């Protein structure tokens, strides 16, 4: 049942994120993030865009206590050292669809989370970190 729930959730995120990305494909990252926040405010707590080599191309959009904030210090950071990062990039590029990660502990918050990764185009990959609160409310995802 848990595997089925993860698959169903990944498919749901795929449809929702793909629609938002397509509607905002000619805009800036900021425009895209604003559209994503409207749909995913109760689900996500961090969003950012990286290239296929792991270099972050956008700011982090982070959900703080007082609302969503931009964290520009993350631009150009490289995340390719993370387990499965490059493997998932290749998988997304070849399958042309998003991936919902296994559970893992977030480096900054220490919380158990999942990340939905989505191939926006040939160069950009969107990463949406899913909050523990959402996972707990949908406990089949834990």
N, CA, C and O atoms as CSV, one atom per row, in Angstrom:
chain,resi,resn,atom,element,x,y,z
A,1,UNK,N,N,0.807,-1.193,0.000
A,1,UNK,CA,C,0.000,0.000,0.000
A,1,UNK,C,C,0.855,1.264,0.000
A,1,UNK,O,O,0.524,2.257,-0.648
A,2,UNK,N,N,1.969,1.204,0.745
A,2,UNK,CA,C,2.858,2.367,0.797
A,2,UNK,C,C,3.486,2.641,-0.569
A,2,UNK,O,O,3.567,3.794,-0.991
A,3,UNK,N,N,3.927,1.604,-1.254
A,3,UNK,CA,C,4.515,1.786,-2.578
A,3,UNK,C,C,3.493,2.361,-3.552
A,3,UNK,O,O,3.817,3.225,-4.367
A,4,UNK,N,N,2.271,1.881,-3.463
A,4,UNK,CA,C,1.205,2.395,-4.323
A,4,UNK,C,C,0.933,3.865,-4.010
A,4,UNK,O,O,0.713,4.660,-4.923
A,5,UNK,N,N,0.946,4.230,-2.740
A,5,UNK,CA,C,0.721,5.628,-2.339
A,5,UNK,C,C,1.833,6.538,-2.860
A,5,UNK,O,O,1.563,7.649,-3.315
A,6,UNK,N,N,3.058,6.077,-2.794
A,6,UNK,CA,C,4.181,6.870,-3.306
A,6,UNK,C,C,4.047,7.053,-4.817
A,6,UNK,O,O,4.252,8.154,-5.329
A,7,UNK,N,N,3.709,5.990,-5.525
A,7,UNK,CA,C,3.535,6.070,-6.973
A,7,UNK,C,C,2.402,7.026,-7.338
A,7,UNK,O,O,2.554,7.864,-8.227
A,8,UNK,N,N,1.275,6.901,-6.657
A,8,UNK,CA,C,0.118,7.759,-6.924
A,8,UNK,C,C,0.447,9.219,-6.630
A,8,UNK,O,O,0.059,10.108,-7.388
A,9,UNK,N,N,1.158,9.468,-5.536
A,9,UNK,CA,C,1.561,10.833,-5.182
A,9,UNK,C,C,2.498,11.405,-6.232
A,9,UNK,O,O,2.353,12.562,-6.627
A,10,UNK,N,N,3.450,10.614,-6.686
A,10,UNK,CA,C,4.385,11.065,-7.726
A,10,UNK,C,C,3.624,11.417,-8.999
A,10,UNK,O,O,3.929,12.427,-9.634
A,11,UNK,N,N,2.653,10.616,-9.381
A,11,UNK,CA,C,1.859,10.890,-10.578
A,11,UNK,C,C,1.048,12.178,-10.413
A,11,UNK,O,O,0.928,12.965,-11.352
A,12,UNK,N,N,0.502,12.387,-9.236
A,12,UNK,CA,C,-0.263,13.599,-8.954
A,12,UNK,C,C,0.623,14.841,-9.029
A,12,UNK,O,O,0.253,15.841,-9.643
A,13,UNK,N,N,1.794,14.768,-8.398
A,13,UNK,CA,C,2.744,15.888,-8.459
A,13,UNK,C,C,3.185,16.141,-9.892
A,13,UNK,O,O,3.321,17.291,-10.310
A,14,UNK,N,N,3.409,15.063,-10.648
A,14,UNK,CA,C,3.813,15.189,-12.045
A,14,UNK,C,C,2.796,16.013,-12.828
A,14,UNK,O,O,3.165,16.958,-13.526
A,15,UNK,N,N,1.537,15.662,-12.716
A,15,UNK,CA,C,0.487,16.358,-13.463
A,15,UNK,C,C,0.370,17.817,-13.031
A,15,UNK,O,O,0.267,18.711,-13.871
A,16,UNK,N,N,0.386,18.051,-11.737
A,16,UNK,CA,C,0.220,19.400,-11.205
A,16,UNK,C,C,1.402,20.295,-11.578
A,16,UNK,O,O,1.216,21.416,-12.052
A,17,UNK,N,N,2.616,19.794,-11.361
A,17,UNK,CA,C,3.822,20.589,-11.637
A,17,UNK,C,C,3.992,20.807,-13.135
A,17,UNK,O,O,4.349,21.904,-13.564
A,18,UNK,N,N,3.743,19.781,-13.928
A,18,UNK,CA,C,3.877,19.928,-15.373
A,18,UNK,C,C,2.945,21.021,-15.904
A,18,UNK,O,O,3.350,21.828,-16.741
A,19,UNK,N,N,1.720,21.049,-15.430
A,19,UNK,CA,C,0.774,22.075,-15.865
A,19,UNK,C,C,1.277,23.478,-15.497
A,19,UNK,O,O,1.210,24.398,-16.312
A,20,UNK,N,N,1.774,23.633,-14.286
A,20,UNK,CA,C,2.274,24.938,-13.841
A,20,UNK,C,C,3.509,25.355,-14.623
A,20,UNK,O,O,3.627,26.509,-15.034
A,21,UNK,N,N,4.425,24.426,-14.828
A,21,UNK,CA,C,5.649,24.727,-15.585
A,21,UNK,C,C,5.305,25.122,-17.015
A,21,UNK,O,O,5.871,26.077,-17.546
A,22,UNK,N,N,4.387,24.401,-17.640
A,22,UNK,CA,C,4.015,24.722,-19.020
A,22,UNK,C,C,3.373,26.106,-19.119
A,22,UNK,O,O,3.664,26.856,-20.051
A,23,UNK,N,N,2.520,26.444,-18.188
A,23,UNK,CA,C,1.872,27.756,-18.195
A,23,UNK,C,C,2.867,28.888,-17.982
A,23,UNK,O,O,2.624,30.015,-18.414
A,24,UNK,N,N,3.985,28.601,-17.321
A,24,UNK,CA,C,4.961,29.634,-16.968
A,24,UNK,C,C,6.305,29.443,-17.661
A,24,UNK,O,O,7.320,29.966,-17.202
A,25,UNK,N,N,6.316,28.701,-18.760
A,25,UNK,CA,C,7.589,28.353,-19.405
A,25,UNK,C,C,8.326,29.552,-19.998
A,25,UNK,O,O,9.541,29.485,-20.184
A,26,UNK,N,N,7.637,30.629,-20.294
A,26,UNK,CA,C,8.296,31.805,-20.869
A,26,UNK,C,C,8.608,32.876,-19.832
A,26,UNK,O,O,9.134,33.936,-20.174
A,27,UNK,N,N,8.292,32.611,-18.577
A,27,UNK,CA,C,8.535,33.578,-17.515
A,27,UNK,C,C,9.861,33.338,-16.815
A,27,UNK,O,O,10.669,32.509,-17.233
A,28,UNK,N,N,10.060,34.079,-15.750
A,28,UNK,CA,C,11.280,33.945,-14.941
A,28,UNK,C,C,11.088,32.832,-13.916
A,28,UNK,O,O,9.984,32.319,-13.736
A,29,UNK,N,N,12.180,32.470,-13.248
A,29,UNK,CA,C,12.064,31.511,-12.152
A,29,UNK,C,C,11.129,32.073,-11.084
A,29,UNK,O,O,10.328,31.337,-10.507
A,30,UNK,N,N,11.229,33.367,-10.823
A,30,UNK,CA,C,10.398,33.998,-9.798
A,30,UNK,C,C,8.904,33.842,-10.125
A,30,UNK,O,O,8.096,33.555,-9.242
A,31,UNK,N,N,8.554,34.034,-11.389
A,31,UNK,CA,C,7.165,33.870,-11.818
A,31,UNK,C,C,6.718,32.425,-11.608
A,31,UNK,O,O,5.614,32.168,-11.128
A,32,UNK,N,N,7.579,31.503,-11.967
A,32,UNK,CA,C,7.272,30.081,-11.781
A,32,UNK,C,C,7.081,29.765,-10.306
A,32,UNK,O,O,6.114,29.102,-9.930
A,33,UNK,N,N,7.997,30.235,-9.472
A,33,UNK,CA,C,7.892,29.955,-8.041
A,33,UNK,C,C,6.600,30.518,-7.452
A,33,UNK,O,O,5.969,29.871,-6.615
A,34,UNK,N,N,6.204,31.710,-7.879
A,34,UNK,CA,C,4.959,32.291,-7.368
A,34,UNK,C,C,3.757,31.423,-7.735
A,34,UNK,O,O,2.852,31.238,-6.922
A,35,UNK,N,N,3.746,30.895,-8.947
A,35,UNK,CA,C,2.655,30.008,-9.373
A,35,UNK,C,C,2.683,28.691,-8.581
A,35,UNK,O,O,1.636,28.172,-8.194
A,36,UNK,N,N,3.873,28.165,-8.349
A,36,UNK,CA,C,3.997,26.923,-7.584
A,36,UNK,C,C,3.564,27.118,-6.141
A,36,UNK,O,O,2.915,26.245,-5.565
A,37,UNK,N,N,3.915,28.251,-5.552
A,37,UNK,CA,C,3.535,28.527,-4.167
A,37,UNK,C,C,2.020,28.515,-4.014
A,37,UNK,O,O,1.495,28.003,-3.025
A,38,UNK,N,N,1.322,29.076,-4.986
A,38,UNK,CA,C,-0.147,29.112,-4.915
A,38,UNK,C,C,-0.734,27.702,-4.820
A,38,UNK,O,O,-1.712,27.474,-4.109
A,39,UNK,N,N,-0.129,26.768,-5.539
A,39,UNK,CA,C,-0.642,25.396,-5.568
A,39,UNK,C,C,-0.077,24.508,-4.464
A,39,UNK,O,O,-0.753,23.592,-3.996
A,40,UNK,N,N,1.155,24.774,-4.048
A,40,UNK,CA,C,1.857,23.840,-3.164
A,40,UNK,C,C,2.179,24.411,-1.789
A,40,UNK,O,O,3.021,23.868,-1.073
A,41,UNK,N,N,1.521,25.491,-1.420
A,41,UNK,CA,C,1.835,26.168,-0.158
A,41,UNK,C,C,1.737,25.244,1.047
A,41,UNK,O,O,2.540,25.363,1.972
A,42,UNK,N,N,0.785,24.335,1.062
A,42,UNK,CA,C,0.596,23.432,2.203
A,42,UNK,C,C,1.373,22.110,2.045
A,42,UNK,O,O,1.253,21.208,2.874
A,43,UNK,N,N,2.163,22.013,0.980
A,43,UNK,CA,C,2.884,20.772,0.691
A,43,UNK,C,C,4.401,20.974,0.770
A,43,UNK,O,O,5.106,20.201,1.418
A,44,UNK,N,N,4.883,22.007,0.112
A,44,UNK,CA,C,6.321,22.224,-0.027
A,44,UNK,C,C,6.852,23.212,1.004
A,44,UNK,O,O,6.101,24.009,1.566
A,45,UNK,N,N,8.184,23.142,1.246
A,45,UNK,CA,C,8.809,24.154,2.090
A,45,UNK,C,C,10.061,24.751,1.443
A,45,UNK,O,O,10.637,25.703,1.970
A,46,UNK,N,N,10.482,24.194,0.301
A,46,UNK,CA,C,11.638,24.737,-0.402
A,46,UNK,C,C,11.543,24.361,-1.869
A,46,UNK,O,O,11.115,23.258,-2.209
A,47,UNK,N,N,11.950,25.298,-2.752
A,47,UNK,CA,C,11.977,25.040,-4.194
A,47,UNK,C,C,13.205,25.714,-4.783
A,47,UNK,O,O,13.629,26.776,-4.326
A,48,UNK,N,N,13.767,25.084,-5.798
A,48,UNK,CA,C,14.916,25.667,-6.496
A,48,UNK,C,C,15.110,24.948,-7.825
A,48,UNK,O,O,14.522,23.894,-8.066
A,49,UNK,N,N,15.945,25.532,-8.686
A,49,UNK,CA,C,16.224,24.968,-9.999
A,49,UNK,C,C,17.731,24.749,-10.128
A,49,UNK,O,O,18.526,25.620,-9.776
A,50,UNK,N,N,18.114,23.574,-10.638
A,50,UNK,CA,C,19.515,23.248,-10.905
A,50,UNK,C,C,19.676,22.849,-12.369
A,50,UNK,O,O,18.709,22.507,-13.050
A,51,UNK,N,N,20.927,22.904,-12.834
A,51,UNK,CA,C,21.224,22.354,-14.160
A,51,UNK,C,C,21.591,20.881,-14.007
A,51,UNK,O,O,21.622,20.359,-12.893
A,52,UNK,N,N,21.865,20.222,-15.111
A,52,UNK,CA,C,22.124,18.772,-15.067
A,52,UNK,C,C,23.432,18.411,-14.388
A,52,UNK,O,O,23.643,17.252,-14.032
A,53,UNK,N,N,24.325,19.396,-14.201
A,53,UNK,CA,C,25.586,19.138,-13.506
A,53,UNK,C,C,25.481,19.386,-12.008
A,53,UNK,O,O,26.452,19.198,-11.275
A,54,UNK,N,N,24.304,19.807,-11.550
A,54,UNK,CA,C,24.092,20.011,-10.127
A,54,UNK,C,C,24.244,21.436,-9.644
A,54,UNK,O,O,24.092,21.694,-8.450
A,55,UNK,N,N,24.544,22.383,-10.545
A,55,UNK,CA,C,24.710,23.768,-10.134
A,55,UNK,C,C,23.349,24.451,-10.033
A,55,UNK,O,O,22.541,24.395,-10.960
A,56,UNK,N,N,23.115,25.090,-8.902
A,56,UNK,CA,C,21.835,25.752,-8.679
A,56,UNK,C,C,21.777,27.032,-9.495
A,56,UNK,O,O,22.667,27.878,-9.413
A,57,UNK,N,N,20.713,27.164,-10.288
A,57,UNK,CA,C,20.540,28.306,-11.193
A,57,UNK,C,C,19.598,29.359,-10.633
A,57,UNK,O,O,19.555,30.479,-11.143
A,58,UNK,N,N,18.853,29.028,-9.607
A,58,UNK,CA,C,17.890,29.963,-9.024
A,58,UNK,C,C,18.190,30.163,-7.544
A,58,UNK,O,O,19.029,29.477,-6.961
A,59,UNK,N,N,17.495,31.101,-6.968
A,59,UNK,CA,C,17.519,31.240,-5.515
A,59,UNK,C,C,16.759,30.058,-4.919
A,59,UNK,O,O,16.029,29.363,-5.626
A,60,UNK,N,N,16.931,29.834,-3.630
A,60,UNK,CA,C,16.014,28.962,-2.908
A,60,UNK,C,C,14.789,29.792,-2.584
A,60,UNK,O,O,14.902,30.946,-2.169
A,61,UNK,N,N,13.640,29.215,-2.770
A,61,UNK,CA,C,12.411,29.803,-2.247
A,61,UNK,C,C,12.078,28.944,-1.044
A,61,UNK,O,O,11.813,27.749,-1.179
A,62,UNK,N,N,12.090,29.554,0.138
A,62,UNK,CA,C,11.988,28.821,1.397
A,62,UNK,C,C,10.804,29.331,2.212
A,62,UNK,O,O,10.595,30.538,2.336
A,63,UNK,N,N,10.036,28.401,2.763
A,63,UNK,CA,C,8.879,28.775,3.570
A,63,UNK,C,C,9.317,28.979,5.022
A,63,UNK,O,O,9.523,28.022,5.768
A,64,UNK,N,N,9.452,30.243,5.397
A,64,UNK,CA,C,9.814,30.598,6.764
A,64,UNK,C,C,8.532,30.750,7.585
A,64,UNK,O,O,7.430,30.587,7.060
A,65,UNK,N,N,8.679,31.062,8.863
A,65,UNK,CA,C,7.503,31.217,9.736
A,65,UNK,C,C,6.575,32.325,9.256
A,65,UNK,O,O,5.358,32.225,9.414
A,66,UNK,N,N,7.135,33.374,8.676
A,66,UNK,CA,C,6.335,34.522,8.251
A,66,UNK,C,C,5.992,34.503,6.769
A,66,UNK,O,O,5.521,35.509,6.240
A,67,UNK,N,N,6.213,33.395,6.094
A,67,UNK,CA,C,5.901,33.303,4.672
A,67,UNK,C,C,7.111,32.891,3.855
A,67,UNK,O,O,8.163,32.558,4.401
A,68,UNK,N,N,6.952,32.916,2.566
A,68,UNK,CA,C,7.996,32.474,1.636
A,68,UNK,C,C,9.054,33.567,1.458
A,68,UNK,O,O,8.729,34.740,1.279
A,69,UNK,N,N,10.332,33.156,1.510
A,69,UNK,CA,C,11.441,34.097,1.331
A,69,UNK,C,C,12.391,33.579,0.254
A,69,UNK,O,O,12.422,32.383,-0.034
A,70,UNK,N,N,13.165,34.491,-0.339
A,70,UNK,CA,C,14.202,34.134,-1.316
A,70,UNK,C,C,15.544,34.064,-0.608
A,70,UNK,O,O,15.877,34.927,0.204
A,71,UNK,N,N,16.312,33.029,-0.924
A,71,UNK,CA,C,17.648,32.857,-0.357
A,71,UNK,C,C,18.654,32.829,-1.504
A,71,UNK,O,O,18.925,31.777,-2.084
A,72,UNK,N,N,19.203,34.003,-1.824
A,72,UNK,CA,C,20.087,34.115,-2.993
A,72,UNK,C,C,21.460,33.485,-2.770
A,72,UNK,O,O,22.182,33.242,-3.737
A,73,UNK,N,N,21.833,33.217,-1.533
A,73,UNK,CA,C,23.155,32.640,-1.258
A,73,UNK,C,C,23.324,31.231,-1.813
A,73,UNK,O,O,24.437,30.704,-1.828
A,74,UNK,N,N,22.240,30.615,-2.269
A,74,UNK,CA,C,22.333,29.258,-2.807
A,74,UNK,C,C,22.617,29.212,-4.308
A,74,UNK,O,O,22.924,28.147,-4.844
A,75,UNK,N,N,22.521,30.341,-4.984
A,75,UNK,CA,C,22.805,30.360,-6.423
A,75,UNK,C,C,24.243,29.896,-6.650
A,75,UNK,O,O,25.155,30.339,-5.952
A,76,UNK,N,N,24.446,29.020,-7.609
A,76,UNK,CA,C,25.733,28.452,-8.030
A,76,UNK,C,C,26.268,27.362,-7.101
A,76,UNK,O,O,27.337,26.812,-7.366
A,77,UNK,N,N,25.557,27.034,-6.022
A,77,UNK,CA,C,25.990,25.897,-5.202
A,77,UNK,C,C,25.835,24.638,-6.043
A,77,UNK,O,O,24.976,24.563,-6.921
A,78,UNK,N,N,26.671,23.659,-5.766
A,78,UNK,CA,C,26.608,22.413,-6.520
A,78,UNK,C,C,26.119,21.288,-5.622
A,78,UNK,O,O,26.644,21.067,-4.531
A,79,UNK,N,N,25.094,20.575,-6.109
A,79,UNK,CA,C,24.468,19.504,-5.334
A,79,UNK,C,C,24.723,18.125,-5.929
A,79,UNK,O,O,24.089,17.153,-5.518
A,80,UNK,N,N,25.632,18.021,-6.881
A,80,UNK,CA,C,25.858,16.732,-7.545
A,80,UNK,C,C,26.476,15.691,-6.615
A,80,UNK,O,O,26.432,14.499,-6.916
A,81,UNK,N,N,27.047,16.118,-5.498
A,81,UNK,CA,C,27.626,15.182,-4.538
A,81,UNK,C,C,26.577,14.394,-3.766
A,81,UNK,O,O,26.887,13.377,-3.146
A,82,UNK,N,N,25.330,14.870,-3.806
A,82,UNK,CA,C,24.278,14.184,-3.054
A,82,UNK,C,C,23.998,12.811,-3.660
A,82,UNK,O,O,24.028,12.640,-4.879
A,83,UNK,N,N,23.726,11.834,-2.791
A,83,UNK,CA,C,23.433,10.492,-3.314
A,83,UNK,C,C,22.278,10.535,-4.318
A,83,UNK,O,O,21.268,11.203,-4.093
A,84,UNK,N,N,22.440,9.836,-5.391
A,84,UNK,CA,C,21.431,9.669,-6.433
A,84,UNK,C,C,21.165,10.912,-7.284
A,84,UNK,O,O,20.335,10.855,-8.191
A,85,UNK,N,N,21.852,12.047,-7.017
A,85,UNK,CA,C,21.543,13.259,-7.776
A,85,UNK,C,C,21.735,13.033,-9.272
A,85,UNK,O,O,20.799,13.212,-10.051
A,86,UNK,N,N,22.929,12.645,-9.673
A,86,UNK,CA,C,23.215,12.478,-11.102
A,86,UNK,C,C,22.409,11.329,-11.714
A,86,UNK,O,O,21.964,11.414,-12.858
A,87,UNK,N,N,22.228,10.264,-10.945
A,87,UNK,CA,C,21.415,9.139,-11.419
A,87,UNK,C,C,19.980,9.599,-11.704
A,87,UNK,O,O,19.388,9.214,-12.712
A,88,UNK,N,N,19.434,10.417,-10.819
A,88,UNK,CA,C,18.069,10.912,-11.015
A,88,UNK,C,C,17.976,11.888,-12.179
A,88,UNK,O,O,16.972,11.905,-12.890
A,89,UNK,N,N,19.006,12.699,-12.383
A,89,UNK,CA,C,19.022,13.614,-13.533
A,89,UNK,C,C,18.936,12.805,-14.829
A,89,UNK,O,O,18.134,13.121,-15.709
A,90,UNK,N,N,19.753,11.772,-14.943
A,90,UNK,CA,C,19.753,10.940,-16.151
A,90,UNK,C,C,18.401,10.248,-16.313
A,90,UNK,O,O,17.868,10.168,-17.420
A,91,UNK,N,N,17.857,9.754,-15.219
A,91,UNK,CA,C,16.550,9.080,-15.271
A,91,UNK,C,C,15.459,10.059,-15.724
A,91,UNK,O,O,14.634,9.725,-16.574
A,92,UNK,N,N,15.460,11.274,-15.150
A,92,UNK,CA,C,14.449,12.267,-15.551
A,92,UNK,C,C,14.626,12.673,-17.002
A,92,UNK,O,O,13.648,12.816,-17.736
A,93,UNK,N,N,15.868,12.858,-17.416
A,93,UNK,CA,C,16.132,13.274,-18.797
A,93,UNK,C,C,15.651,12.211,-19.779
A,93,UNK,O,O,15.058,12.536,-20.807
A,94,UNK,N,N,15.901,10.959,-19.469
A,94,UNK,CA,C,15.523,9.882,-20.377
A,94,UNK,C,C,14.030,9.554,-20.336
A,94,UNK,O,O,13.426,9.277,-21.373
A,95,UNK,N,N,13.441,9.583,-19.155
A,95,UNK,CA,C,12.022,9.237,-19.028
A,95,UNK,C,C,11.105,10.442,-19.177
A,95,UNK,O,O,9.896,10.291,-19.348
A,96,UNK,N,N,11.684,11.642,-19.111
A,96,UNK,CA,C,10.940,12.907,-19.252
A,96,UNK,C,C,9.782,13.030,-18.268
A,96,UNK,O,O,8.694,13.490,-18.613
A,97,UNK,N,N,10.047,12.607,-17.033
A,97,UNK,CA,C,9.049,12.791,-15.984
A,97,UNK,C,C,9.736,12.915,-14.637
A,97,UNK,O,O,10.910,12.582,-14.476
A,98,UNK,N,N,8.960,13.410,-13.667
A,98,UNK,CA,C,9.501,13.675,-12.344
A,98,UNK,C,C,9.701,12.426,-11.513
A,98,UNK,O,O,9.234,11.337,-11.848
A,99,UNK,N,N,10.416,12.625,-10.409
A,99,UNK,CA,C,10.742,11.532,-9.487
A,99,UNK,C,C,10.455,12.010,-8.071
A,99,UNK,O,O,10.835,13.119,-7.695
A,100,UNK,N,N,9.786,11.175,-7.289
A,100,UNK,CA,C,9.609,11.433,-5.866
A,100,UNK,C,C,10.657,10.614,-5.126
A,100,UNK,O,O,10.697,9.390,-5.247
A,101,UNK,N,N,11.501,11.289,-4.364
A,101,UNK,CA,C,12.622,10.620,-3.704
A,101,UNK,C,C,12.158,9.683,-2.593
A,101,UNK,O,O,11.006,9.714,-2.162
A,102,UNK,N,N,13.078,8.866,-2.155
A,102,UNK,CA,C,12.878,8.109,-0.930
A,102,UNK,C,C,12.914,9.101,0.229
A,102,UNK,O,O,13.289,10.260,0.048
A,103,UNK,N,N,12.526,8.649,1.407
A,103,UNK,CA,C,12.628,9.475,2.601
A,103,UNK,C,C,14.092,9.724,2.936
A,103,UNK,O,O,14.924,8.827,2.795
A,104,UNK,N,N,14.410,10.935,3.377
A,104,UNK,CA,C,15.756,11.231,3.847
A,104,UNK,C,C,15.702,12.386,4.834
A,104,UNK,O,O,14.686,13.072,4.948
A,105,UNK,N,N,16.801,12.594,5.542
A,105,UNK,CA,C,16.879,13.662,6.536
A,105,UNK,C,C,17.457,14.911,5.883
A,105,UNK,O,O,18.557,14.878,5.332
A,106,UNK,N,N,16.708,16.015,5.948
A,106,UNK,CA,C,17.151,17.276,5.360
A,106,UNK,C,C,18.368,17.810,6.115
A,106,UNK,O,O,18.398,17.787,7.345
A,107,UNK,N,N,19.362,18.286,5.381
A,107,UNK,CA,C,20.601,18.785,5.976
A,107,UNK,C,C,20.345,19.982,6.893
A,107,UNK,O,O,20.921,20.065,7.978
A,108,UNK,N,N,19.500,20.890,6.469
A,108,UNK,CA,C,19.297,22.127,7.224
A,108,UNK,C,C,18.268,22.003,8.339
A,108,UNK,O,O,18.495,22.496,9.444
A,109,UNK,N,N,17.144,21.353,8.068
A,109,UNK,CA,C,16.076,21.298,9.069
A,109,UNK,C,C,16.171,20.072,9.963
A,109,UNK,O,O,15.642,20.076,11.074
A,110,UNK,N,N,16.839,19.018,9.491
A,110,UNK,CA,C,16.921,17.771,10.242
A,110,UNK,C,C,15.659,16.926,10.153
A,110,UNK,O,O,15.611,15.820,10.691
A,111,UNK,N,N,14.631,17.444,9.472
A,111,UNK,CA,C,13.373,16.722,9.355
A,111,UNK,C,C,13.443,15.644,8.275
A,111,UNK,O,O,14.243,15.721,7.342
A,112,UNK,N,N,12.592,14.648,8.428
A,112,UNK,CA,C,12.437,13.621,7.407
A,112,UNK,C,C,11.568,14.208,6.300
A,112,UNK,O,O,10.459,14.679,6.550
A,113,UNK,N,N,12.088,14.172,5.073
A,113,UNK,CA,C,11.370,14.764,3.940
A,113,UNK,C,C,11.486,13.865,2.711
A,113,UNK,O,O,12.165,12.839,2.727
A,114,UNK,N,N,10.817,14.275,1.667
A,114,UNK,CA,C,10.987,13.742,0.317
A,114,UNK,C,C,11.150,14.934,-0.606
A,114,UNK,O,O,10.733,16.044,-0.276
A,115,UNK,N,N,11.756,14.705,-1.762
A,115,UNK,CA,C,11.895,15.750,-2.773
A,115,UNK,C,C,11.262,15.263,-4.067
A,115,UNK,O,O,11.493,14.136,-4.505
A,116,UNK,N,N,10.460,16.131,-4.671
A,116,UNK,CA,C,9.950,15.851,-6.009
A,116,UNK,C,C,10.833,16.613,-6.989
A,116,UNK,O,O,10.926,17.838,-6.921
A,117,UNK,N,N,11.476,15.893,-7.893
A,117,UNK,CA,C,12.357,16.468,-8.908
A,117,UNK,C,C,11.653,16.393,-10.247
A,117,UNK,O,O,11.013,15.391,-10.567
A,118,UNK,N,N,11.773,17.463,-11.035
A,118,UNK,CA,C,11.006,17.539,-12.277
A,118,UNK,C,C,11.867,18.130,-13.394
A,118,UNK,O,O,12.471,19.188,-13.212
A,119,UNK,N,N,11.930,17.447,-14.569
A,119,UNK,CA,C,12.694,17.978,-15.701
A,119,UNK,C,C,11.898,19.063,-16.438
A,119,UNK,O,O,10.915,18.770,-17.117
A,120,UNK,N,N,12.335,20.309,-16.294
A,120,UNK,CA,C,11.588,21.419,-16.893
A,120,UNK,C,C,11.833,21.517,-18.390
A,120,UNK,O,O,10.904,21.756,-19.162
A,121,UNK,N,N,13.070,21.335,-18.797
A,121,UNK,CA,C,13.464,21.365,-20.207
A,121,UNK,C,C,14.813,20.660,-20.299
A,121,UNK,O,O,15.191,19.951,-19.367
A,122,UNK,N,N,15.527,20.830,-21.364
A,122,UNK,CA,C,16.809,20.146,-21.508
A,122,UNK,C,C,17.886,20.599,-20.548
A,122,UNK,O,O,18.879,19.896,-20.359
A,123,UNK,N,N,17.711,21.764,-19.937
A,123,UNK,CA,C,18.757,22.328,-19.095
A,123,UNK,C,C,18.384,22.494,-17.633
A,123,UNK,O,O,19.261,22.467,-16.770
A,124,UNK,N,N,17.099,22.665,-17.336
A,124,UNK,CA,C,16.661,23.005,-15.988
A,124,UNK,C,C,15.886,21.873,-15.333
A,124,UNK,O,O,15.052,21.219,-15.960
A,125,UNK,N,N,16.184,21.659,-14.056
A,125,UNK,CA,C,15.507,20.648,-13.265
A,125,UNK,C,C,14.993,21.314,-11.992
A,125,UNK,O,O,15.756,21.922,-11.242
A,126,UNK,N,N,13.707,21.190,-11.764
A,126,UNK,CA,C,13.055,21.799,-10.618
A,126,UNK,C,C,13.052,20.809,-9.461
A,126,UNK,O,O,12.760,19.626,-9.641
A,127,UNK,N,N,13.380,21.307,-8.265
A,127,UNK,CA,C,13.374,20.493,-7.060
A,127,UNK,C,C,12.420,21.119,-6.055
A,127,UNK,O,O,12.525,22.303,-5.735
A,128,UNK,N,N,11.485,20.310,-5.561
A,128,UNK,CA,C,10.487,20.765,-4.606
A,128,UNK,C,C,10.587,19.862,-3.378
A,128,UNK,O,O,10.288,18.669,-3.444
A,129,UNK,N,N,11.010,20.446,-2.262
A,129,UNK,CA,C,11.128,19.682,-1.027
A,129,UNK,C,C,9.782,19.649,-0.327
A,129,UNK,O,O,9.164,20.685,-0.082
A,130,UNK,N,N,9.336,18.427,-0.008
A,130,UNK,CA,C,8.028,18.188,0.587
A,130,UNK,C,C,8.180,18.154,2.112
A,130,UNK,O,O,9.031,17.443,2.646
A,131,UNK,N,N,7.353,18.923,2.791
A,131,UNK,CA,C,7.482,19.065,4.248
A,131,UNK,C,C,7.119,17.787,4.995
A,131,UNK,O,O,6.333,16.967,4.523
A,132,UNK,N,N,7.721,17.645,6.185
A,132,UNK,CA,C,7.381,16.522,7.049
A,132,UNK,C,C,5.920,16.594,7.460
A,132,UNK,O,O,5.252,15.565,7.569
A,133,UNK,N,N,5.422,17.795,7.687
A,133,UNK,CA,C,4.025,17.971,8.079
A,133,UNK,C,C,3.085,17.345,7.043
A,133,UNK,O,O,2.136,16.647,7.400
A,134,UNK,N,N,3.360,17.602,5.750
A,134,UNK,CA,C,2.532,17.010,4.693
A,134,UNK,C,C,2.671,15.487,4.695
A,134,UNK,O,O,1.679,14.772,4.554
A,135,UNK,N,N,3.895,14.994,4.854
A,135,UNK,CA,C,4.108,13.550,4.868
A,135,UNK,C,C,3.388,12.911,6.061
A,135,UNK,O,O,2.798,11.838,5.940
A,136,UNK,N,N,3.445,13.584,7.209
A,136,UNK,CA,C,2.778,13.072,8.403
A,136,UNK,C,C,1.265,13.040,8.207
A,136,UNK,O,O,0.606,12.086,8.620
A,137,UNK,N,N,0.713,14.075,7.581
A,137,UNK,CA,C,-0.732,14.124,7.320
A,137,UNK,C,C,-1.151,13.069,6.304
A,137,UNK,O,O,-2.302,12.633,6.284
A,138,UNK,N,N,-0.213,12.669,5.467
A,138,UNK,CA,C,-0.427,11.608,4.478
A,138,UNK,C,C,0.513,10.462,4.854
A,138,UNK,O,O,1.444,10.142,4.115
A,139,UNK,N,N,0.257,9.855,6.001
A,139,UNK,CA,C,1.227,8.951,6.637
A,139,UNK,C,C,1.608,7.735,5.800
A,139,UNK,O,O,2.589,7.058,6.108
A,140,UNK,N,N,0.852,7.451,4.755
A,140,UNK,CA,C,1.254,6.367,3.869
A,140,UNK,C,C,2.536,6.717,3.104
A,140,UNK,O,O,3.157,5.845,2.497
A,141,UNK,N,N,2.932,8.007,3.137
A,141,UNK,CA,C,4.166,8.449,2.486
A,141,UNK,C,C,5.382,8.343,3.405
A,141,UNK,O,O,6.513,8.563,2.972
A,142,UNK,N,N,5.146,8.008,4.667
A,142,UNK,CA,C,6.269,7.857,5.624
A,142,UNK,C,C,6.765,6.424,5.676
A,142,UNK,O,O,7.696,6.120,6.422
